[in-house]
Amino acid sequence: MKQLMISIGLVLLSAAMQSQVKLRKELSPLPPMGWMTWNLYGERIDEALIRKVADAMESTGMAAAGYRYLIIDDGWQGGRDKKNNIIADPVKFPSGIKALADYVHAKGLKLGIYSDAAPLTCAGYTASLNFEEQDARTFASWGIDYLKYDYCNAPEDSNTAKQRYTTMANALTKSGRDIVFGICEWGGRKPWFWASNAGGSVWRTTGDIRDKWKAKPGTDGEGIMDIVAVNGSLDAYAGSGRWNDPDMLVIGLYGAKGPSSDLGGIGCNDTEYQSQMSLWSMMAAPLIATNDITTMNEATKRILLNPEVIAINQDAAAIQAKRIRRDAQWEIFLKPLDGGDYALAVLNVTETEQPYNFSTEDLGLAAGFVIRDCWEHRLTGKKNKWSGKIAAHETKLFRLIKK
């Protein structure tokens, strides 16, 4: 009888996990796009800032381009009330989160918020351990659409992480509101193997990104290339509703003082920022901007709002690109697209300009494609062959259009 009860329990658990995975797939069939407070503002946030950003997402064309989630990271919390309901800091958010969500929703945007699977968050604020269902109900009542769930101040083992994330995912489901669940344990417990079954829609695969191209040997702080080194090999674990998250976009920060400038975050040039946009789009990563979108220069707008590049990220086939070459000169990614097209990213990892010469045969593809440069917005190449030059740290992004 005991063995029978265990078997029944396992069956019920499996059915619940399958139902949860199906729900997450429905919530995020394509990688989420939006903007997050942390990299630039850290804890220096308030409701005036969020309203200002919401206005800018509408006026700059960010929302129309697909950036819909406005996510409040750590530092919004004001503790708990006498009934243990989590509350917002009354000085930073005097009108409350519900009023802020209503403002954001009125612009066609979605509001995200942050918590942690421990008593305290990374910045030392009130978190959600042992209050998962109560906090999930609160988030739902406020109109929250996305939860980033961090893992500071929690045990290092994988089993505890799986349990704590599953508990919050179940609480979000039970809340009755559709809330996308972002798992953020920085990849140390290899979440690509288990996070989807734990209820995650997206899961961080690396440590926090810093505003730099690459970490110097022996230094902390991961740059764009350090992130790509890890996330670029995880294509087998991504798909509709289950996304590898290589952390936020640093495009347009230019070394601005804030969390992303810590640990050597000195900024990147526009060529490197353009490469991040290309590579994140190829990797089907969430596109979460963190720059000051109220004062964007034209170069930043051109990178973040490129419709051809966004289309590759948001492609209906929901496939993360496969890295097909990695050596001292090139990193090359190939991504099947809906309808038979392909996207190709060619990154020059060297410090000098390099010539290139490719054909569809080199990629293992048959003839019959028209080659389009997604940054120059023009057709290029001839008879399935194309050549040119790629600047140091530049990523050429091509769409191979099936004839």
Stockholm file with secondary structure:
# STOCKHOLM 1.0

chainA/1-403         MKQLMISIGLVLLSAAMQSQVKLRKELSPLPPMGWMTWNLYGERIDEALIRKVADAMESTGMAAAGYRYLIIDDGWQGGRDKKNNIIADPVKFPSGIKALADYVHAKGLKLGIYSDAAPLTCAGYTASLNFEEQDARTFASWGIDYLKYDYCNAPEDSNTAKQRYTTMANALTKSGRDIVFGICEWGGRKPWFWASNAGGSVWRTTGDIRDKWKAKPGTDGEGIMDIVAVNGSLDAYAGSGRWNDPDMLVIGLYGAKGPSSDLGGIGCNDTEYQSQMSLWSMMAAPLIATNDITTMNEATKRILLNPEVIAINQDAAAIQAKRIRRDAQWEIFLKPLDGGDYALAVLNVTETEQPYNFSTEDLGLAAGFVIRDCWEHRLTGKKNKWSGKIAAHETKLFRLIKK
#=GR chainA/1-403 SS CHHHHHHHHHHHHHHHHHHHHHHHHHHCSSCCEEEESHHHHTTCCCHHHHHHHHHHHHHTSHHHHTCCEEECCSSCEEEECTTCCEEECTTTCTTCHHHHHHHHHHTTCEEEEEEESSSBCTTSCBCCTTCHHHHHHHHHHHTCCEEEEECTTSCSSHHHHHHHHHHHHHHHHHTTSCCEEEECSTTTTCGGGTTTTTTCSEEECSSCBCSSSCCCTTCCSBCHHHHHHHHTTCGGGCBTTBEEECCCCCTTCTTCSSGGGTTTCCCCCHHHHHHHHHHHHHTTCCEEECSCGGGCCHHHHHHHTCHHHHHHHTCTTCCCCEEEEESSSEEEEEEECGGGCEEEEEEECSSSCEEEEEETGGGTCCSCEEEEETTTTEEECBTTEEEEEECTTCEEEEEEEEC
#=GC SS_cons         CHHHHHHHHHHHHHHHHHHHHHHHHHHCSSCCEEEESHHHHTTCCCHHHHHHHHHHHHHTSHHHHTCCEEECCSSCEEEECTTCCEEECTTTCTTCHHHHHHHHHHTTCEEEEEEESSSBCTTSCBCCTTCHHHHHHHHHHHTCCEEEEECTTSCSSHHHHHHHHHHHHHHHHHTTSCCEEEECSTTTTCGGGTTTTTTCSEEECSSCBCSSSCCCTTCCSBCHHHHHHHHTTCGGGCBTTBEEECCCCCTTCTTCSSGGGTTTCCCCCHHHHHHHHHHHHHTTCCEEECSCGGGCCHHHHHHHTCHHHHHHHTCTTCCCCEEEEESSSEEEEEEECGGGCEEEEEEECSSSCEEEEEETGGGTCCSCEEEEETTTTEEECBTTEEEEEECTTCEEEEEEEEC
//
